């Protein structure tokens, strides 16, 4: 019974860390955009602080996920490892990537149309596209994993 | 939203007949309880491998667990 509860908790923790990772990536990338630099110096300084905090939190979350996650996974029994990567998890991962791709394509089209009316630098475009491309599949996978858990 | 609304499954019936909880069955086939739950509710269509494992664990045929409506 303890083992079953453990894998459910680990799955929930994995989903929450991935969601946190996506959020910190957005907190890092969005305030780093050039249009923030066009704002007055006071808001620029706030934006820099927020972006730096986001970058540090993102790095810590990534390290926790890679180092601690790998160690924890290796310590699990073979059957518990199978539970952590079962068919439903694989289906959720696949669905998250598909949804992420569709949203990314939609966002690229929307940005393309938007630049006809609002000027946007290439750097901002790439940051936005990267942010959407990274965050959408992570959020989708986490929400699918947490839903009804 | 179900993956395949036309798929009929009797997993709940056979699991209960075997006196197993969702957790017991999940442990037997090395998947999470949530996976069994989503299969039973028709939200997730299991792979061929998982279907075979479920059938073996319950001592029935795959066709006993999953069927398509006769109109299909």
Backbone of each chain as ProteinMPNN parsed JSONL, in Angstrom:
{"seq_chain_A": "XXXXXXXXXXXXXXXXXXXXXXXXXXXXXXXXXXXXXXXXXXXXXXXXXXXXXXXXXXXXXXXXXXXXXXXXXXXXXXXXXXXXXXXXXXXXXXXXXXXXXXXXXXXXXXXXXXXXXXXXXXXXXXXXXXXXXXXXXXXXXXXXXXXXX", "coords_chain_A": {"N_chain_A": [[0.839, -1.208, 0.0], [1.955, 1.182, 0.824], [3.823, 1.591, -1.196], [2.218, 2.016, -3.433], [0.982, 4.403, -2.771], [3.191, 5.985, -2.736], [4.064, 6.114, -5.47], [1.923, 7.459, -6.566], [2.121, 9.887, -5.25], [4.648, 10.672, -6.142], [4.164, 10.979, -8.885], [2.4, 13.112, -8.802], [4.067, 15.039, -7.693], [5.982, 15.245, -9.734], [4.43, 16.336, -11.796], [3.775, 18.803, -10.643], [6.299, 19.982, -10.348], [7.051, 20.227, -13.03], [5.142, 22.031, -13.874], [5.834, 24.207, -12.35], [8.338, 24.655, -13.418], [7.672, 25.465, -16.027], [6.33, 27.827, -15.406], [8.342, 29.389, -14.185], [10.016, 29.666, -16.341], [8.518, 31.293, -18.003], [8.361, 33.552, -16.356], [10.982, 34.295, -16.426], [11.486, 34.754, -19.202], [9.467, 36.518, -20.309], [9.617, 39.153, -18.981], [12.104, 39.815, -19.979], [11.86, 40.791, -22.478], [12.228, 43.005, -25.343], [10.341, 45.107, -25.569], [9.815, 45.829, -23.012], [12.083, 47.152, -22.351], [11.713, 49.503, -23.633], [10.055, 50.808, -21.994], [9.78, 53.07, -19.123], [12.71, 53.775, -17.037], [12.392, 52.923, -14.391], [10.456, 50.83, -14.42], [11.847, 49.127, -16.046], [13.979, 48.334, -14.45], [12.618, 46.905, -12.461], [11.567, 44.883, -14.046], [13.918, 43.621, -14.848], [14.796, 42.589, -12.399], [12.735, 40.789, -11.827], [12.99, 39.046, -14.006], [15.568, 38.032, -13.521], [15.163, 36.717, -11.087], [13.326, 34.805, -11.949], [14.941, 33.364, -13.702], [16.835, 32.236, -11.963], [15.195, 30.667, -10.295], [14.158, 28.944, -12.224], [16.478, 27.571, -13.012], [17.092, 26.257, -10.616], [14.799, 24.66, -10.265], [15.004, 23.051, -12.531], [17.354, 21.695, -11.972], [16.612, 20.288, -9.673], [14.673, 18.656, -10.786], [16.147, 17.143, -12.677], [18.461, 16.073, -11.282], [17.58, 15.198, -8.616], [15.22, 13.956, -9.366], [16.093, 11.923, -11.1], [17.667, 10.373, -9.375], [15.733, 9.568, -7.494], [14.024, 8.113, -9.151], [15.679, 6.007, -9.956], [15.979, 4.675, -7.566], [13.582, 3.445, -7.203], [11.556, 0.445, -7.327], [11.447, -2.003, -10.019], [8.796, -2.417, -10.84], [7.524, -0.183, -9.791], [8.806, 1.797, -11.241], [7.788, 1.179, -13.73], [5.136, 1.852, -13.309], [5.349, 4.608, -12.999], [5.926, 5.344, -15.558], [3.853, 4.508, -17.194], [1.314, 3.372, -19.63], [-0.666, 5.365, -19.701], [0.665, 7.671, -18.863], [2.472, 7.92, -20.968], [0.659, 8.361, -23.023], [-0.413, 10.79, -22.183], [1.86, 12.396, -22.398], [2.302, 12.335, -25.13], [-0.072, 13.519, -26.048], [0.209, 16.041, -24.913], [2.388, 17.058, -26.323], [1.311, 17.126, -28.897], [-0.831, 18.968, -28.565], [0.666, 21.169, -27.751], [2.108, 21.65, -30.084], [0.086, 22.414, -31.902], [-0.912, 24.732, -30.643], [1.401, 26.269, -30.67], [1.786, 26.642, -33.437], [-0.505, 28.109, -34.01], [0.027, 30.354, -32.464], [2.289, 31.344, -33.726], [1.216, 32.071, -36.193], [-0.599, 34.012, -35.311], [1.183, 35.889, -34.245], [2.562, 36.581, -36.533], [0.544, 37.874, -37.99], [0.002, 39.905, -36.189], [2.314, 41.449, -36.209], [1.991, 42.983, -38.411], [0.571, 45.117, -37.648], [1.501, 45.905, -35.146], [4.687, 46.85, -34.283], [7.405, 44.608, -33.77], [10.311, 43.29, -32.294], [12.786, 40.995, -33.649], [14.021, 39.533, -31.679], [12.16, 39.624, -29.554], [10.079, 38.253, -30.761], [11.22, 35.689, -31.06], [11.63, 35.04, -28.364], [8.984, 34.968, -27.408], [7.876, 32.909, -28.981], [9.508, 30.77, -28.221], [8.869, 30.695, -25.492], [6.139, 30.013, -25.541], [6.318, 27.589, -26.892], [7.789, 26.062, -25.065], [6.399, 26.248, -22.618], [3.652, 25.485, -23.071], [3.398, 22.572, -23.705], [4.41, 21.589, -21.268], [2.658, 22.599, -19.288], [0.286, 21.433, -20.236], [0.797, 18.64, -20.063], [1.201, 18.436, -17.271], [-1.3, 19.248, -16.279], [-2.956, 17.266, -17.351], [-1.946, 15.059, -16.009], [-2.477, 15.729, -13.372], [-5.206, 15.978, -13.312], [-7.979, 14.503, -11.979], [-6.388, 12.948, -10.378]], "CA_chain_A": [[0.0, 0.0, 0.0], [2.836, 2.347, 0.917], [4.468, 1.771, -2.485], [1.22, 2.581, -4.339], [0.811, 5.812, -2.409], [4.431, 6.638, -3.101], [4.099, 6.421, -6.901], [0.919, 8.507, -6.823], [2.715, 11.148, -4.777], [5.751, 11.033, -7.037], [3.567, 11.47, -10.139], [1.858, 14.449, -8.524], [5.229, 15.933, -7.522], [6.572, 15.467, -11.057], [3.56, 17.265, -12.523], [3.883, 20.132, -10.032], [7.624, 20.544, -10.667], [7.03, 20.616, -14.444], [4.324, 23.24, -13.964], [6.663, 25.263, -11.765], [9.398, 24.896, -14.403], [7.071, 26.257, -17.107], [6.02, 29.166, -14.885], [9.578, 30.151, -13.989], [10.544, 29.983, -17.674], [7.756, 32.466, -18.457], [8.781, 34.689, -15.515], [12.326, 34.662, -16.9], [11.502, 35.219, -20.592], [8.575, 37.638, -20.664], [10.156, 40.48, -18.624], [13.361, 40.084, -20.697], [11.565, 41.222, -23.845], [12.675, 44.367, -25.689], [9.326, 46.163, -25.381], [9.924, 46.275, -21.615], [13.204, 48.096, -22.34], [11.207, 50.791, -24.12], [9.32, 51.466, -20.909], [10.684, 53.949, -18.366], [13.809, 53.059, -16.378], [11.945, 52.289, -13.142], [9.843, 49.539, -14.721], [12.909, 48.294, -16.624], [14.738, 47.747, -13.348], [11.73, 45.888, -11.864], [11.488, 43.765, -14.992], [15.2, 42.901, -14.768], [14.806, 41.819, -11.143], [11.801, 39.661, -11.969], [13.589, 38.095, -14.959], [16.684, 37.349, -12.845], [14.585, 35.774, -10.103], [12.749, 33.71, -12.739], [16.035, 32.552, -14.242], [17.427, 31.458, -10.86], [14.21, 29.653, -9.897], [14.087, 27.968, -13.317], [17.684, 26.731, -12.94], [16.969, 25.395, -9.432], [13.759, 23.66, -10.542], [15.541, 22.113, -13.528], [18.344, 20.869, -11.281], [15.852, 19.376, -8.803], [14.023, 17.67, -11.652], [17.129, 16.248, -13.316], [19.313, 15.359, -10.322], [16.797, 14.491, -7.598], [14.258, 13.103, -10.06], [16.805, 10.753, -11.624], [18.044, 9.544, -8.214], [14.509, 8.984, -6.942], [13.521, 7.124, -10.111], [16.566, 4.835, -9.93], [15.78, 3.971, -6.292], [12.295, 2.736, -7.223], [11.577, -0.93, -7.834], [11.134, -2.073, -11.456], [7.353, -2.258, -11.058], [7.172, 1.218, -9.511], [9.285, 2.568, -12.397], [6.821, 0.932, -14.808], [3.932, 2.63, -12.97], [5.661, 6.025, -13.249], [6.017, 5.566, -17.012], [2.891, 3.578, -17.797], [0.696, 3.763, -20.907], [-1.414, 6.62, -19.57], [1.662, 8.751, -18.813], [2.972, 8.077, -22.342], [-0.424, 8.968, -23.809], [-0.492, 12.197, -21.764], [3.021, 13.087, -22.954], [2.071, 12.469, -26.557], [-1.153, 14.492, -26.212], [0.75, 17.359, -24.545], [3.231, 17.519, -27.438], [0.402, 17.454, -30.018], [-1.524, 20.222, -28.229], [1.709, 22.196, -27.77], [2.438, 21.946, -31.488], [-1.042, 23.154, -32.493], [-0.936, 26.075, -30.04], [2.588, 26.971, -31.159], [1.523, 27.054, -34.823], [-1.512, 29.176, -33.909], [0.687, 31.535, -31.909], [3.18, 31.881, -34.775], [0.346, 32.74, -37.157], [-1.124, 35.218, -34.661], [2.287, 36.85, -34.149], [2.828, 37.039, -37.895], [-0.495, 38.851, -38.325], [0.115, 41.025, -35.255], [3.443, 42.318, -36.572], [1.575, 43.883, -39.481], [-0.026, 46.293, -37.003], [2.323, 46.315, -34.005], [6.082, 46.479, -34.543], [7.967, 43.724, -32.749], [11.672, 42.92, -32.695], [13.018, 39.567, -33.87], [14.366, 38.941, -30.384], [10.895, 39.434, -28.819], [9.333, 37.178, -31.44], [11.804, 34.386, -30.701], [11.36, 34.767, -26.948], [7.575, 34.583, -27.261], [7.675, 31.592, -29.604], [10.169, 29.794, -27.332], [8.113, 30.599, -24.239], [4.912, 29.252, -25.817], [6.732, 26.23, -27.241], [8.269, 25.344, -23.872], [5.42, 26.218, -21.527], [2.377, 24.814, -23.366], [3.395, 21.118, -23.454], [4.641, 21.304, -19.843], [1.387, 22.831, -18.578], [-0.716, 20.451, -20.672], [1.131, 17.348, -19.461], [0.962, 18.506, -15.833], [-2.742, 19.295, -16.011], [-3.5, 15.935, -17.652], [-1.504, 14.166, -14.945], [-3.102, 16.097, -12.092], [-6.655, 15.864, -13.438], [-8.557, 13.253, -11.465], [-5.347, 12.128, -9.715]], "C_chain_A": [[0.872, 1.256, 0.0], [3.463, 2.658, -0.436], [3.508, 2.448, -3.476], [1.054, 4.069, -4.072], [2.036, 6.61, -2.851], [4.461, 7.011, -4.592], [3.067, 7.494, -7.25], [1.454, 9.869, -6.398], [3.826, 11.615, -5.698], [5.229, 11.582, -8.365], [3.057, 12.894, -9.958], [3.009, 15.458, -8.397], [5.876, 16.259, -8.869], [5.747, 16.497, -11.839], [3.702, 18.692, -11.971], [5.227, 20.785, -10.35], [7.656, 21.013, -12.124], [6.236, 21.906, -14.644], [5.106, 24.446, -13.435], [7.764, 25.667, -12.751], [8.874, 25.777, -15.548], [6.82, 27.692, -16.639], [7.282, 30.001, -14.725], [10.202, 30.529, -15.335], [9.843, 31.231, -18.224], [8.182, 33.715, -17.684], [10.166, 35.181, -15.94], [12.235, 35.346, -18.275], [10.674, 36.481, -20.853], [9.135, 39.003, -20.228], [11.458, 40.818, -19.344], [13.125, 40.652, -22.096], [11.896, 42.704, -24.074], [11.633, 45.449, -25.413], [9.309, 46.654, -23.941], [11.026, 47.344, -21.525], [12.767, 49.483, -22.812], [10.445, 51.554, -23.041], [10.301, 52.335, -20.099], [11.668, 53.143, -17.508], [13.378, 52.347, -15.09], [11.335, 50.916, -13.426], [10.856, 48.583, -15.344], [13.674, 47.572, -15.501], [13.916, 46.659, -12.645], [11.676, 44.645, -12.741], [12.768, 42.933, -14.956], [15.251, 42.023, -13.523], [13.911, 40.584, -11.244], [12.4, 38.598, -12.892], [14.737, 37.329, -14.307], [16.185, 36.324, -11.842], [14.016, 34.558, -10.834], [13.828, 32.781, -13.257], [16.651, 31.66, -13.154], [16.475, 30.332, -10.452], [14.097, 28.542, -10.945], [15.27, 27.004, -13.24], [17.586, 25.766, -11.764], [15.953, 24.282, -9.691], [14.254, 22.604, -11.53], [16.531, 21.147, -12.874], [17.64, 19.835, -10.397], [15.247, 18.263, -9.647], [15.025, 16.655, -12.206], [17.883, 15.417, -12.275], [18.482, 14.529, -9.342], [15.824, 13.504, -8.254], [14.896, 11.814, -10.551], [17.158, 9.798, -10.482], [16.825, 8.811, -7.674], [14.002, 7.863, -7.837], [14.359, 5.846, -10.057], [16.358, 4.002, -8.669], [14.483, 3.165, -6.272], [12.472, 1.31, -7.732], [11.174, -0.916, -9.318], [9.642, -1.847, -11.703], [6.904, -0.825, -10.791], [7.644, 2.124, -10.659], [8.312, 2.421, -13.566], [5.55, 1.751, -14.575], [4.15, 4.114, -13.297], [5.701, 6.362, -14.737], [5.028, 4.65, -17.731], [2.223, 4.157, -19.051], [-0.021, 5.113, -20.835], [-0.459, 7.815, -19.557], [2.194, 9.014, -20.227], [1.918, 8.75, -23.231], [-0.557, 10.456, -23.466], [0.654, 13.004, -22.376], [2.803, 13.355, -24.458], [1.003, 13.536, -26.849], [-0.639, 15.909, -25.944], [1.593, 17.919, -25.687], [2.358, 17.918, -28.634], [-0.292, 18.799, -29.774], [-0.533, 21.394, -28.287], [2.042, 22.623, -29.185], [1.336, 22.803, -32.127], [-1.078, 24.588, -31.96], [0.254, 26.904, -30.533], [2.369, 27.482, -32.583], [0.523, 28.211, -34.848], [-0.87, 30.475, -33.437], [1.602, 32.178, -32.951], [2.357, 32.651, -35.812], [-0.179, 34.055, -36.58], [-0.043, 36.288, -34.576], [2.614, 37.446, -35.518], [1.821, 38.128, -38.296], [-0.362, 40.109, -37.468], [1.216, 41.998, -35.66], [3.111, 43.246, -37.738], [1.014, 45.182, -38.899], [0.834, 46.83, -35.853], [3.767, 45.911, -34.295], [6.648, 45.623, -33.398], [9.36, 43.295, -33.21], [11.771, 41.398, -32.886], [13.301, 38.84, -32.571], [13.095, 38.665, -29.562], [10.079, 38.287, -29.412], [9.881, 35.817, -31.016], [11.542, 34.04, -29.249], [9.927, 34.281, -26.745], [7.327, 33.177, -27.805], [8.295, 30.497, -28.729], [9.339, 29.581, -26.06], [6.847, 29.765, -24.44], [5.261, 27.792, -26.104], [7.185, 25.414, -26.053], [7.13, 25.157, -22.863], [4.159, 25.402, -21.849], [2.416, 23.298, -23.142], [3.594, 20.777, -21.971], [3.358, 21.488, -19.033], [0.369, 21.745, -18.94], [-0.459, 19.092, -20.023], [0.805, 17.358, -17.965], [-0.53, 18.483, -15.512], [-3.393, 17.936, -16.285], [-3.153, 14.957, -16.525], [-2.224, 14.452, -13.627], [-4.611, 15.902, -12.12], [-7.128, 14.496, -12.961], [-7.554, 12.364, -10.752], [-5.775, 11.696, -8.321]], "O_chain_A": [[0.599, 2.236, -0.693], [3.625, 3.823, -0.799], [3.904, 3.321, -4.247], [0.993, 4.884, -4.992], [1.925, 7.758, -3.281], [4.85, 8.129, -4.931], [3.303, 8.333, -8.119], [1.268, 10.87, -7.09], [3.937, 12.803, -6.0], [5.786, 12.536, -8.908], [3.243, 13.759, -10.815], [2.939, 16.572, -8.917], [6.268, 17.398, -9.119], [6.296, 17.407, -12.46], [3.743, 19.66, -12.731], [5.295, 21.99, -10.591], [8.218, 22.066, -12.426], [6.594, 22.755, -15.459], [5.049, 25.542, -13.991], [8.083, 26.847, -12.902], [9.547, 26.713, -15.98], [7.065, 28.648, -17.375], [7.301, 31.179, -15.082], [10.836, 31.576, -15.46], [10.472, 32.103, -18.823], [8.345, 34.79, -18.26], [10.469, 36.368, -15.816], [12.84, 36.398, -18.485], [11.13, 37.399, -21.535], [9.13, 39.935, -21.032], [11.886, 41.973, -19.331], [14.077, 40.958, -22.815], [11.854, 43.527, -23.159], [11.985, 46.576, -25.064], [8.847, 47.761, -23.667], [10.932, 48.296, -20.751], [13.362, 50.496, -22.445], [10.218, 52.759, -23.145], [11.504, 52.332, -20.362], [11.462, 51.95, -17.286], [13.927, 51.303, -14.738], [11.662, 49.944, -12.746], [10.741, 47.367, -15.189], [13.971, 46.38, -15.59], [14.453, 45.615, -12.276], [11.73, 43.515, -12.256], [12.722, 41.705, -15.025], [15.685, 40.872, -13.575], [14.276, 39.491, -10.81], [12.33, 37.403, -12.604], [14.873, 36.123, -14.509], [16.708, 35.213, -11.753], [14.198, 33.421, -10.398], [13.662, 31.561, -13.257], [16.948, 30.488, -13.389], [16.893, 29.186, -10.284], [13.96, 27.365, -10.612], [15.108, 25.791, -13.381], [17.948, 24.596, -11.887], [16.201, 23.117, -9.381], [13.961, 21.418, -11.385], [16.55, 19.953, -13.174], [18.017, 18.664, -10.372], [15.296, 17.089, -9.282], [14.769, 15.451, -12.198], [17.935, 14.192, -12.38], [18.653, 13.314, -9.246], [15.628, 12.386, -7.778], [14.309, 10.739, -10.433], [16.979, 8.585, -10.592], [16.864, 7.605, -7.426], [13.601, 6.802, -7.358], [13.82, 4.741, -10.107], [16.532, 2.783, -8.684], [14.305, 2.298, -5.416], [13.411, 1.009, -8.469], [10.626, 0.072, -9.806], [9.264, -1.169, -12.659], [6.018, -0.308, -11.471], [6.971, 3.093, -11.008], [8.039, 3.375, -14.294], [4.96, 2.278, -15.518], [3.253, 4.787, -13.805], [5.531, 7.517, -15.128], [5.354, 4.082, -18.773], [2.524, 5.273, -19.475], [0.012, 5.899, -21.781], [-0.741, 8.847, -20.166], [2.35, 10.163, -20.639], [2.238, 9.589, -24.073], [-0.786, 11.282, -24.349], [0.463, 14.139, -22.814], [3.08, 14.441, -24.967], [1.148, 14.343, -27.767], [-0.997, 16.854, -26.647], [1.526, 19.111, -25.987], [2.627, 18.917, -29.302], [-0.336, 19.655, -30.657], [-0.85, 22.466, -28.803], [2.234, 23.808, -29.458], [1.62, 23.79, -32.806], [-1.251, 25.538, -32.723], [0.12, 28.102, -30.782], [2.722, 28.617, -32.9], [0.681, 29.167, -35.607], [-1.179, 31.554, -33.941], [1.682, 33.403, -33.047], [2.744, 33.734, -36.25], [-0.202, 35.079, -37.263], [-0.317, 37.465, -34.809], [2.9, 38.637, -35.648], [2.19, 39.157, -38.861], [-0.578, 41.225, -37.941], [1.085, 43.21, -35.485], [3.857, 44.183, -38.023], [0.985, 46.214, -39.569], [0.892, 48.037, -35.614], [4.036, 44.733, -34.53], [6.397, 45.887, -32.223], [9.56, 42.974, -34.381], [10.963, 40.631, -32.364], [12.888, 37.697, -32.373], [12.968, 37.606, -28.948], [9.482, 37.479, -28.702], [9.126, 34.912, -30.662], [11.263, 32.886, -28.924], [9.678, 33.321, -26.015], [6.656, 32.362, -27.172], [7.698, 29.441, -28.519], [9.135, 28.452, -25.614], [6.52, 28.915, -23.612], [4.591, 26.877, -25.626], [6.989, 24.199, -26.026], [6.923, 24.068, -22.33], [3.651, 24.697, -20.977], [1.545, 22.774, -22.448], [3.026, 19.806, -21.471], [3.012, 20.65, -18.201], [-0.319, 21.207, -18.072], [-1.379, 18.466, -19.496], [0.208, 16.413, -17.449], [-0.969, 17.79, -14.594], [-4.276, 17.506, -15.543], [-3.978, 14.128, -16.14], [-2.539, 13.537, -12.866], [-5.231, 15.687, -11.078], [-6.716, 13.464, -13.489], [-7.81, 11.179, -10.535], [-5.024, 11.007, -7.63]]}, "seq_chain_B": "XXXXXXXXXXXXXXXXXXXXXXXXXXXXXXXXXXXXXXXXXXXXXXXXXXXXXXXXXXXXXXXXXXXXXXXX", "coords_chain_B": {"N_chain_B": [[-12.886, 13.627, -22.084], [-13.832, 10.828, -24.007], [-11.435, 8.618, -25.582], [-12.209, 6.87, -27.536], [-15.299, 6.667, -28.323], [-16.909, 4.584, -29.123], [-16.037, 2.215, -28.137], [-16.762, -0.519, -26.15], [-16.514, -1.532, -22.811], [-15.923, -4.095, -20.392], [-14.477, -4.121, -18.151], [-14.727, -3.23, -15.47], [-16.753, -4.891, -14.519], [-15.582, -7.511, -14.718], [-13.346, -7.132, -13.092], [-14.468, -6.623, -10.589], [-15.793, -9.02, -10.265], [-13.644, -10.658, -9.914], [-12.929, -9.942, -7.465], [-11.257, -7.802, -6.991], [-9.73, -4.626, -6.24], [-9.381, -1.396, -7.846], [-6.778, -0.577, -7.359], [-5.54, -3.004, -6.678], [-5.673, -4.409, -9.106], [-4.226, -2.667, -10.697], [-1.702, -2.919, -9.576], [-1.132, -5.556, -10.216], [-0.746, -5.437, -12.985], [1.219, -3.583, -13.285], [0.664, -0.762, -13.599], [-0.64, 2.585, -13.001], [-3.194, 3.325, -10.529], [-4.854, 5.223, -11.501], [-4.699, 4.843, -14.23], [-6.105, 2.431, -14.58], [-8.58, 3.326, -13.72], [-9.2, 5.292, -15.664], [-9.356, 3.686, -17.912], [-11.518, 2.046, -17.278], [-13.522, 3.96, -17.209], [-13.694, 4.647, -19.818], [-12.208, 6.724, -20.753], [-9.613, 6.46, -21.5], [-8.153, 4.529, -23.991], [-6.778, 1.413, -23.781], [-3.452, 0.18, -24.663], [-2.527, -2.504, -26.911], [-0.798, -4.243, -25.593], [-1.267, -3.638, -22.87], [-3.963, -4.344, -22.73], [-3.802, -7.086, -23.148], [-2.349, -7.8, -20.88], [-4.17, -7.09, -18.875], [-6.268, -8.831, -19.453], [-5.023, -11.272, -18.991], [-4.396, -11.034, -16.267], [-6.932, -11.081, -15.187], [-7.86, -13.465, -15.994], [-9.345, -13.843, -18.339], [-10.542, -13.472, -21.802], [-9.285, -11.035, -24.151], [-11.289, -10.081, -25.772], [-13.452, -10.438, -24.132], [-13.198, -8.404, -22.354], [-13.11, -6.038, -23.866], [-15.15, -4.698, -26.382], [-16.458, -3.977, -29.679], [-19.342, -2.178, -30.764], [-22.022, -4.049, -32.286], [-22.816, -2.855, -34.641], [-20.597, -1.727, -35.792]], "CA_chain_B": [[-13.519, 13.187, -23.326], [-13.332, 9.491, -24.324], [-10.575, 8.47, -26.748], [-12.959, 6.136, -28.55], [-16.62, 6.565, -27.688], [-17.635, 3.379, -29.536], [-15.489, 1.02, -27.487], [-17.476, -0.954, -24.955], [-15.628, -2.379, -22.01], [-16.511, -4.767, -19.234], [-13.374, -4.276, -17.191], [-15.225, -3.079, -14.099], [-17.506, -6.112, -14.187], [-14.655, -8.635, -14.491], [-12.482, -6.818, -11.938], [-15.252, -6.835, -9.362], [-16.057, -10.457, -10.167], [-12.415, -11.283, -9.413], [-12.746, -9.464, -6.09], [-10.095, -6.901, -6.945], [-9.953, -3.176, -6.301], [-8.602, -0.798, -8.944], [-5.366, -0.587, -6.95], [-5.033, -4.388, -6.779], [-5.484, -4.734, -10.525], [-3.133, -1.813, -11.183], [-0.436, -3.51, -9.109], [-0.897, -6.8, -10.969], [-0.297, -5.173, -14.357], [2.254, -2.523, -13.216], [0.258, 0.581, -14.044], [-1.191, 3.337, -11.87], [-4.634, 3.151, -10.284], [-5.526, 6.186, -12.376], [-4.79, 4.228, -15.566], [-7.246, 1.49, -14.535], [-9.784, 4.149, -13.601], [-9.514, 5.934, -16.948], [-9.765, 2.627, -18.853], [-12.88, 1.648, -16.9], [-14.47, 5.031, -17.554], [-13.679, 4.872, -21.261], [-11.469, 7.942, -21.074], [-8.356, 6.045, -22.119], [-8.186, 3.218, -24.644], [-5.469, 0.814, -23.491], [-2.689, -0.385, -25.775], [-2.711, -3.956, -27.061], [-0.025, -4.9, -24.53], [-1.976, -3.491, -21.596], [-5.198, -5.141, -22.826], [-3.425, -8.494, -22.952], [-1.979, -7.958, -19.461], [-5.405, -7.027, -18.075], [-7.007, -10.078, -19.682], [-4.289, -12.35, -18.316], [-4.546, -10.854, -14.819], [-8.311, -11.402, -14.781], [-8.157, -14.823, -16.467], [-10.375, -13.814, -19.392], [-10.002, -13.09, -23.115], [-9.338, -9.587, -24.41], [-12.625, -9.794, -26.332], [-14.431, -10.374, -23.032], [-13.045, -7.103, -21.693], [-13.378, -4.918, -24.78], [-15.896, -5.044, -27.598], [-17.011, -2.908, -30.499], [-20.769, -2.434, -30.955], [-22.22, -4.923, -33.447], [-23.038, -2.052, -35.851], [-19.322, -1.242, -36.346]], "C_chain_B": [[-12.958, 11.816, -23.717], [-12.477, 9.486, -25.59], [-11.327, 7.813, -27.896], [-14.335, 5.829, -27.97], [-17.35, 5.27, -28.032], [-17.152, 2.113, -28.821], [-16.266, 0.701, -26.209], [-16.497, -1.751, -24.101], [-16.31, -2.889, -20.753], [-15.471, -4.958, -18.145], [-13.87, -4.204, -15.747], [-15.926, -4.365, -13.64], [-16.558, -7.268, -13.833], [-13.722, -8.38, -13.303], [-13.22, -7.089, -10.64], [-15.534, -8.312, -9.151], [-14.834, -11.189, -9.622], [-12.1, -10.827, -7.993], [-11.551, -8.529, -5.941], [-10.53, -5.441, -6.909], [-9.154, -2.653, -7.494], [-7.111, -0.826, -8.618], [-4.758, -1.976, -7.075], [-4.718, -4.727, -8.236], [-4.314, -3.929, -11.111], [-1.782, -2.423, -10.802], [-0.104, -4.775, -9.91], [-0.329, -6.542, -12.365], [0.715, -4.018, -14.444], [1.863, -1.225, -13.905], [-0.305, 1.319, -12.829], [-2.684, 3.05, -11.727], [-5.437, 4.049, -11.223], [-5.695, 5.611, -13.787], [-5.977, 3.269, -15.617], [-8.556, 2.273, -14.514], [-10.178, 4.768, -14.947], [-9.923, 4.9, -18.011], [-11.215, 2.237, -18.552], [-13.914, 2.699, -17.303], [-14.5, 5.356, -19.043], [-12.944, 6.126, -21.677], [-10.196, 7.596, -21.842], [-8.503, 4.647, -22.719], [-6.821, 2.57, -24.437], [-4.778, 0.297, -24.745], [-2.959, -1.889, -25.825], [-2.005, -4.693, -25.915], [-0.775, -4.83, -23.197], [-3.268, -4.318, -21.603], [-4.894, -6.609, -22.567], [-3.061, -8.755, -21.488], [-3.215, -7.984, -18.573], [-6.183, -8.34, -18.204], [-6.341, -11.232, -18.937], [-4.483, -12.255, -16.793], [-5.934, -11.259, -14.336], [-8.731, -12.791, -15.263], [-9.289, -14.86, -17.486], [-9.717, -13.474, -20.732], [-10.122, -11.576, -23.284], [-10.732, -9.202, -24.928], [-13.716, -9.762, -25.267], [-14.4, -8.986, -22.391], [-13.462, -5.937, -22.588], [-14.106, -5.412, -26.026], [-16.262, -3.778, -28.366], [-18.495, -3.191, -30.651], [-20.979, -3.234, -32.247], [-22.395, -4.135, -34.748], [-21.732, -1.614, -36.517], [-18.636, -2.341, -37.138]], "O_chain_B": [[-11.74, 11.645, -23.757], [-12.736, 10.228, -26.537], [-11.121, 8.142, -29.065], [-14.512, 4.864, -27.226], [-18.291, 4.884, -27.339], [-17.794, 1.066, -28.9], [-16.404, 1.538, -25.317], [-15.733, -2.561, -24.626], [-17.144, -2.219, -20.144], [-15.585, -5.861, -17.316], [-13.48, -5.015, -14.907], [-15.714, -4.849, -12.529], [-16.708, -7.916, -12.797], [-13.353, -9.314, -12.591], [-12.684, -7.699, -9.714], [-15.521, -8.806, -8.023], [-14.964, -12.212, -8.95], [-11.123, -11.274, -7.391], [-10.917, -8.477, -4.887], [-11.559, -5.069, -7.473], [-8.351, -3.38, -8.078], [-6.282, -1.07, -9.495], [-3.618, -2.129, -7.514], [-3.652, -5.254, -8.555], [-3.525, -4.439, -11.906], [-0.846, -2.44, -11.601], [1.055, -5.028, -10.237], [0.472, -7.329, -12.869], [1.028, -3.538, -15.534], [2.628, -0.663, -14.689], [-0.432, 0.738, -11.751], [-3.344, 2.599, -12.664], [-6.528, 3.7, -11.675], [-6.7, 5.858, -14.452], [-6.758, 3.286, -16.569], [-9.515, 1.924, -15.203], [-11.352, 4.765, -15.318], [-10.728, 5.194, -18.895], [-12.035, 2.116, -19.462], [-15.036, 2.368, -17.687], [-15.242, 6.237, -19.478], [-13.042, 6.551, -22.828], [-9.76, 8.343, -22.719], [-8.922, 3.708, -22.042], [-5.809, 3.119, -24.872], [-5.423, 0.013, -25.754], [-3.542, -2.463, -24.905], [-2.545, -5.641, -25.345], [-0.901, -5.83, -22.49], [-3.622, -4.923, -20.591], [-5.633, -7.291, -21.858], [-3.414, -9.791, -20.926], [-3.309, -8.785, -17.643], [-6.684, -8.886, -17.221], [-7.015, -12.063, -18.33], [-4.704, -13.263, -16.121], [-6.093, -11.725, -13.208], [-9.839, -13.24, -14.968], [-10.094, -15.792, -17.498], [-8.514, -13.224, -20.805], [-10.95, -10.927, -22.644], [-11.277, -8.155, -24.578], [-14.767, -9.148, -25.457], [-15.424, -8.463, -21.949], [-14.082, -4.978, -22.131], [-13.725, -6.411, -26.637], [-16.362, -2.685, -27.81], [-18.882, -4.36, -30.666], [-20.2, -3.106, -33.191], [-22.156, -4.667, -35.833], [-21.741, -1.179, -37.669], [-17.552, -2.126, -37.681]]}, "name": "protein", "num_of_chains": 2, "seq": "XXXXXXXXXXXXXXXXXXXXXXXXXXXXXXXXXXXXXXXXXXXXXXXXXXXXXXXXXXXXXXXXXXXXXXXXXXXXXXXXXXXXXXXXXXXXXXXXXXXXXXXXXXXXXXXXXXXXXXXXXXXXXXXXXXXXXXXXXXXXXXXXXXXXXXXXXXXXXXXXXXXXXXXXXXXXXXXXXXXXXXXXXXXXXXXXXXXXXXXXXXXXXXXXXXXXXXXXXXXXX"}
